[in-house]
Amino acid sequence: MTAPEYRPVSHSRTTLTELMIPSYANFGGKIHGGILLSLMDKVAYACAAKHAGNYCVTVTVDGVNFLQPVEVGDLVSLLAAVNYVGNTSLMVGIKVISENVKSGFVKHTNTSYFTMVAKGEDDKPAQVPGLVLETHDDARRFLEAIKRRELSRRYQTEFAEAKSILTVEEELYLLQGERCKVAYK
Ligand SMILES: CC(C)(COP(=O)(O)OP(=O)(O)OC[C@H]1O[C@@H](n2cnc3c(N)ncnc32)[C@H](O)[C@@H]1OP(=O)(O)O)[C@@H](O)C(=O)NCCC(=O)NCCS
């Protein structure tokens, strides 16, 4: 079956809810960041593959900042939607919320953006359907994604350049005031 030329955002909108069990906790009793990252990757895949109608791989992840801890016993929901499509890539926005089932208190722990690429039968990047923006928010997210991509590309180029001209001997003075000691000659 050939994929349609366009698919609406609502076609692939996906929610994954999971109970935070004790084996997910770190030594401080809070949920490991890696557990949340794994769930985010899973929901990003489900959402991207549904839009693409193809197998997808994760290329980059933006905006992973865990601002609030998640507790054992919380119900975590990951709300995913395709925010942007390029030619073979697409960006999935994921909002993570955590609910205390006893009090009903809900906190927003983070919002992150997964860029995925669709792969065809030949394992090469495959074109994804265009995106039908059904709401004002869909249009806002698409425009924000364009800016996010531009800034990310600019950052990568500028950082690669800064790294290529970095001379340790000349820039050691920048370590003054940092919490480190140079212990080699
Ligand atoms: C992602 C991958 C398919 C890109 O392959 P490639 O030969 O560089 O393909 P292209 O240059 O044609 O890029 C394909 C798309 O990926 C996008 N892309 C590639 N690198 C990117 C990056 N660092 N950030 C954002 N997008 C990127 C390109 O912009 C392009 O998007 P578009 O078609 O919408 O314009 C390839 O690097 C790969 O398979 N990586 C492994 C991914 C994986 O296995 N992930 C699981 C975690 S281990």
The ligand as a Gaussian input file, in Angstrom:
#p B3LYP/6-31G(d) Opt

LIG

0 1
 C       19.582000       9.063000      10.598000
 C       20.238000       8.496000       9.373000
 C       19.219000       7.625000       8.634000
 C       20.629000       9.646000       8.453000
 O       21.262000       9.069000       7.350000
 P       21.930000       9.989000       6.217000
 O       22.559000       9.110000       5.233000
 O       22.738000      11.049000       6.883000
 O       20.657000      10.558000       5.518000
 P       20.388000      11.998000       4.975000
 O       21.603000      12.871000       4.941000
 O       19.623000      11.782000       3.714000
 O       19.406000      12.596000       6.091000
 C       18.132000      12.062000       6.261000
 C       17.333000      13.020000       7.091000
 O       17.898000      13.040000       8.407000
 C       18.098000      14.385000       8.808000
 N       19.245000      14.415000       9.697000
 C       20.419000      13.791000       9.539000
 N       21.226000      14.091000      10.581000
 C       20.518000      14.911000      11.388000
 C       20.802000      15.570000      12.608000
 N       21.981000      15.441000      13.227000
 N       19.851000      16.334000      13.168000
 C       18.645000      16.469000      12.576000
 N       18.306000      15.860000      11.422000
 C       19.252000      15.119000      10.835000
 C       18.381000      15.126000       7.512000
 O       18.130000      16.512000       7.678000
 C       17.397000      14.460000       6.584000
 O       16.104000      15.019000       6.806000
 P       15.142000      15.422000       5.586000
 O       15.129000      14.267000       4.630000
 O       13.809000      15.609000       6.236000
 O       15.679000      16.670000       4.998000
 C       21.489000       7.638000       9.739000
 O       22.447000       8.515000      10.288000
 C       21.189000       6.526000      10.709000
 O       20.644000       5.484000      10.342000
 N       21.583000       6.748000      12.008000
 C       21.348000       5.753000      13.026000
 C       20.010000       6.001000      13.698000
 C       19.701000       4.963000      14.728000
 O       19.964000       3.795000      14.561000
 N       19.114000       5.423000      15.848000
 C       18.768000       4.575000      16.930000
 C       19.596000       4.875000      18.121000
 S       21.038000       3.909000      18.165000

